[in-house]
Amino acid sequence: MSTVEPLADMLTGAAVGRAVEPQTGKLDAEGHTTERNCLNCNTALVGDYCHACGQRGHVHRTLHAFFHDLLHGVFHFEGKIWRTLPMLAWRPGELTRRYVDGQRASFVSPIALFLFSVFLLFAVLSVSGPRMDTVAPDAQEFRKEVAAAEQKVRLLEQERTAAARTGQATSGIDRRLASAREEASMLRTMEQQGIISGAAIRMSDDIPAWLREPVERARKNPDLLLFKLKTNAYKFSWMLIPLSVPFLWLLFPFSRRFHLYDHTVFVTYSLCFMTLLVITAAVLARLGTPYLSLALLIPPVHMYRQLKGAYSLTRIGALWRTIGLLWAAIVVIALFLMILVALGILE
């Protein structure tokens, strides 16, 4: 029997779904395996990658290769990041248009870069950002708040246990319990870090009755509200994208050339750049760099270049849309802050 027949049988068996016995080889000098079948789906290998599932044909089992995969998987360091960041900084319009037109393998996707930049932003601000200062220390009163929050958690846990025993629905209790646990955890963290404060917010008589209790909690401990704002800003930063897209759409009303997908990619890449700009400014401020206020001139210039390149606009068309986009950015930031404050008060 010729050596071609077993190979043909293997390919035929893979095509019709028959299981093929793995034929894993030994490790070579560099720690790469020399198997003839895909280790993921057991399909016979024809090239460097499995044509059935896409996995690389020959995997590696070394510590060096593990960290290589980490860098590649998290940061896309195999050329993508070094192509994406320079274009994002200097040719954002071309980057946006090329990604929208289908050049996906060459660049880091906007949402992946956005998530990474947001994570990096809050990591940098946690280390180098301003600390929340105590307004009017009252350790005894603060400890009472911590004890009350923990007691609330215990009562809700007992209520949930009783409801579960009687077969009642616990979804509503679960939501209240999760919120109570988060607040108690925040208070304990603030107590450990020495962030305690007394009343610093005046209760207004115009506040509706349903809002008086959460506002009273914020009045008693404004630093807890700030702590919640910081936490929610990280968790809900993605909301900046859907808040911004409608305003960008208004700059191209009823356009048949550009669609919501184009605007979403534009907004996400723009937010990535602004986030990285804030990170750079925070680091430079920490180092005491002078003339840092000049960084305020960068966002309008970047918006102009991205609009002009992404949508193939004239200078006048890009200029008036840049002005409109700047006003939209102010509105979006205000809406985002209002949402964060509402979440912080109502939680």
C-alpha positions in Angstrom: 0.0 0.0 0.0 1.4 3.4 -0.9 2.0 6.1 1.7 -0.6 8.3 -0.1 -3.5 6.0 0.9 -3.2 6.5 4.6 -3.0 10.3 4.1 -6.1 10.1 1.8 -7.9 8.0 4.5 -7.1 10.5 7.1 -8.3 13.4 5.0 -11.5 11.6 4.1 -12.1 10.6 7.7 -11.8 14.2 8.8 -14.1 15.3 6.0 -16.9 12.9 6.9 -16.4 13.4 10.7 -14.7 10.1 11.6 -12.4 10.4 14.6 -8.8 10.3 13.7 -6.3 9.0 16.3 -3.9 11.7 17.4 -0.4 11.3 16.2 1.4 13.7 18.5 5.2 13.8 17.9 8.0 14.6 20.3 9.2 18.1 21.3 11.9 19.5 19.1 14.9 21.5 20.4 12.8 24.7 20.6 10.0 23.1 22.6 7.6 22.9 19.6 5.5 19.8 19.0 5.7 17.9 15.8 2.2 16.4 15.6 0.6 15.5 12.3 -3.0 16.1 13.5 -4.5 19.2 15.0 -4.4 18.9 18.8 -7.7 20.9 19.1 -10.0 19.0 16.7 -7.8 16.1 15.5 -8.1 17.0 11.9 -5.1 16.0 9.7 -2.8 19.0 9.2 -2.2 20.2 5.7 -0.3 23.5 6.4 0.8 25.7 9.3 -2.7 26.2 10.6 -5.6 23.7 10.9 -8.1 24.3 8.0 -11.0 23.1 10.2 -10.7 25.2 13.4 -7.9 27.7 12.7 -5.5 26.6 15.5 -1.8 26.8 14.8 -0.5 23.5 13.6 2.5 23.1 15.9 2.0 24.4 19.4 4.8 25.1 21.9 5.3 24.0 25.5 7.9 26.4 27.0 7.7 29.1 29.5 9.0 31.6 27.0 6.3 30.7 24.6 3.7 31.1 27.4 4.6 34.7 28.0 4.8 35.2 24.2 1.2 34.1 24.0 0.3 36.4 26.9 1.7 39.4 25.1 0.1 38.4 21.9 -3.3 37.7 23.3 -3.6 40.7 25.6 -1.7 43.4 23.8 -1.5 42.1 20.2 2.3 42.9 20.2 3.0 41.0 17.0 3.0 44.2 15.0 -0.6 45.3 15.5 -0.1 47.6 18.5 2.9 49.3 16.8 0.8 49.9 13.6 -2.3 51.0 15.5 -0.9 53.5 18.0 1.1 55.7 15.6 -1.8 55.9 13.2 -4.3 56.6 16.1 -2.1 59.5 17.2 -1.2 61.1 13.8 -3.5 59.6 11.2 -6.7 58.7 13.1 -9.0 59.3 10.1 -7.0 56.8 7.9 -7.0 54.3 10.7 -10.8 54.6 11.1 -11.5 54.3 7.4 -9.2 51.4 6.8 -10.7 49.4 9.7 -14.2 50.1 8.6 -13.3 49.1 5.0 -12.1 45.7 6.2 -8.5 45.9 7.2 -9.1 44.1 10.6 -6.0 41.9 10.9 -3.6 44.8 10.6 -4.8 46.8 13.6 -6.0 46.3 17.2 -9.8 46.4 17.2 -11.3 49.6 18.6 -13.2 47.9 21.4 -10.2 45.9 22.5 -8.0 49.0 22.6 -10.8 50.9 24.4 -11.1 48.3 27.2 -7.3 48.2 27.6 -6.9 52.0 27.7 -9.7 52.4 30.3 -8.1 49.7 32.5 -4.8 51.5 32.1 -6.4 54.9 32.9 -7.9 53.8 36.2 -4.7 51.9 37.1 -2.6 55.0 36.6 -5.1 57.3 38.4 -5.3 54.9 41.3 -1.5 55.2 41.7 -0.8 58.8 40.7 -4.2 60.5 41.0 -5.4 62.7 43.8 -6.6 61.0 47.0 -10.0 61.8 48.5 -9.4 64.0 51.5 -11.3 63.8 54.7 -13.9 66.7 55.1 -14.9 66.5 58.7 -13.5 63.4 60.5 -15.8 61.6 62.9 -14.5 58.1 63.4 -17.1 57.1 65.9 -20.0 58.1 63.6 -18.3 56.4 60.6 -18.0 53.1 62.5 -21.7 53.3 63.2 -22.3 53.6 59.5 -20.1 50.5 58.8 -21.9 48.5 61.5 -25.3 49.6 60.1 -24.3 48.6 56.6 -23.1 45.2 57.8 -26.3 44.7 59.9 -28.4 45.5 56.7 -26.5 42.7 54.9 -27.2 40.2 57.6 -30.9 41.1 57.7 -31.2 40.7 53.9 -29.4 37.4 54.1 -31.8 36.1 56.7 -34.7 37.4 54.6 -33.4 35.6 51.5 -32.9 32.4 53.4 -36.5 32.5 54.8 -37.9 33.3 51.3 -35.9 30.4 49.7 -37.2 28.0 52.3 -40.8 28.9 51.6 -40.3 28.7 47.8 -40.7 32.5 47.2 -38.9 34.4 44.5 -35.6 35.9 45.7 -34.6 38.0 42.7 -35.7 41.3 44.3 -33.9 40.4 47.6 -30.8 39.4 45.6 -30.6 42.8 44.0 -30.9 44.6 47.3 -28.4 42.2 48.9 -25.8 42.8 46.2 -26.1 46.5 46.6 -25.9 46.3 50.4 -22.8 44.1 50.2 -21.1 46.5 47.8 -21.8 49.5 50.0 -20.6 47.6 53.1 -17.4 46.6 51.3 -16.8 50.2 50.2 -17.3 51.5 53.7 -14.9 48.9 55.1 -12.3 49.8 52.4 -12.7 53.5 53.2 -12.3 52.8 57.0 -9.1 50.8 56.3 -7.7 53.6 54.1 -8.7 56.3 56.6 -11.2 58.0 54.3 -13.9 59.1 56.7 -16.0 62.2 56.6 -18.9 63.9 58.2 -21.8 65.9 56.8 -20.8 68.1 53.9 -23.9 68.2 51.7 -26.9 70.4 52.6 -30.3 68.7 52.3 -32.7 70.8 50.1 -36.4 70.9 50.8 -37.1 70.6 47.1 -35.8 67.0 47.0 -38.7 64.5 46.3 -39.6 62.1 49.1 -38.4 59.0 47.3 -35.0 60.6 46.8 -34.5 61.9 50.3 -33.1 58.7 51.8 -30.3 58.2 49.3 -29.5 61.9 49.3 -29.3 61.7 53.1 -26.8 58.8 52.9 -24.7 60.9 50.5 -25.0 63.9 52.9 -23.7 61.9 55.8 -20.8 60.5 53.9 -19.9 62.4 50.7 -16.6 60.4 50.3 -18.6 57.2 50.0 -20.4 58.9 47.1 -17.1 59.8 45.5 -15.9 56.3 46.0 -18.9 55.0 44.2 -18.5 57.5 41.4 -14.9 56.3 40.8 -16.0 52.6 40.8 -19.0 53.2 38.6 -16.9 55.3 36.2 -14.7 52.3 35.5 -17.6 49.8 35.3 -19.8 51.9 33.0 -17.2 53.6 30.9 -18.5 51.7 27.9 -21.7 53.9 28.1 -19.6 56.8 26.5 -19.9 54.9 23.2 -23.7 54.7 22.8 -24.0 58.2 24.3 -21.7 59.7 21.7 -22.8 57.9 18.5 -26.2 59.7 18.1 -24.4 63.1 18.3 -22.0 62.0 15.6 -24.8 60.8 13.5 -26.4 64.2 13.7 -23.4 65.6 11.9 -24.2 63.4 8.9 -28.0 63.2 9.0 -29.6 60.8 6.5 -26.2 60.1 4.9 -26.2 57.0 2.6 -22.4 56.8 2.6 -21.9 56.5 6.3 -23.8 54.2 8.7 -24.0 53.7 12.5 -21.1 51.2 12.3 -18.8 53.8 10.8 -19.8 56.3 13.6 -19.3 53.6 16.3 -15.8 52.8 15.1 -15.0 56.5 14.9 -16.2 57.2 18.4 -14.5 54.2 19.9 -11.1 55.0 18.4 -11.5 58.7 19.4 -12.3 57.7 23.0 -9.2 55.5 22.9 -7.0 58.4 22.0 -8.5 60.7 24.5 -8.1 58.1 27.3 -4.5 57.6 26.4 -4.0 61.4 26.3 -5.4 61.7 29.8 -3.0 58.9 30.9 0.0 60.7 29.4 -1.1 64.0 31.0 -1.5 62.3 34.4 2.0 60.8 34.2 3.6 64.1 33.0 1.8 66.0 35.7 3.2 63.6 38.3 6.6 64.3 36.9 6.0 68.1 37.2 6.2 68.8 33.4 5.6 72.5 32.6 3.2 73.8 30.0 0.9 70.8 30.5 -2.1 73.1 29.8 -1.1 73.0 26.1 -2.5 69.5 26.0 -6.0 71.0 25.9 -5.2 72.0 22.3 -4.7 68.4 21.2 -8.3 67.0 21.3 -9.8 69.6 18.8 -6.9 69.0 16.4 -7.2 65.2 16.7 -11.0 65.4 16.1 -10.5 67.6 13.0 -7.9 65.2 11.5 -10.0 62.1 12.3 -13.2 63.6 10.8 -11.4 64.9 7.7 -9.7 61.5 7.0 -12.4 59.1 8.1 -15.2 60.8 6.1 -13.2 62.4 3.3 -14.4 65.9 4.2 -13.3 69.3 2.9 -11.5 71.6 5.4 -14.6 73.6 5.9 -16.8 70.5 6.4 -14.3 69.0 8.9 -14.0 72.3 10.7 -17.6 73.0 11.5 -18.2 69.4 12.3 -15.2 69.5 14.8 -16.9 72.5 16.5 -20.2 70.5 16.7 -18.3 67.4 18.0 -16.6 69.5 20.7 -20.0 70.7 22.0 -21.3 67.1 21.7 -18.4 65.9 23.8 -19.3 68.4 26.6 -22.9 67.2 26.5 -21.9 63.5 26.6 -19.5 64.1 29.5 -22.3 65.9 31.4 -24.8 63.1 30.8 -22.3 60.5 31.8 -21.5 62.3 35.1 -25.3 62.7 35.8 -25.7 58.9 35.3 -22.8 58.2 37.6 -24.1 60.5 40.3 -27.6 58.9 40.0 -26.1 55.5 40.3 -24.0 56.5 43.2 -27.0 58.0 45.1 -29.6 55.4 44.3 -27.4 52.3 45.0 
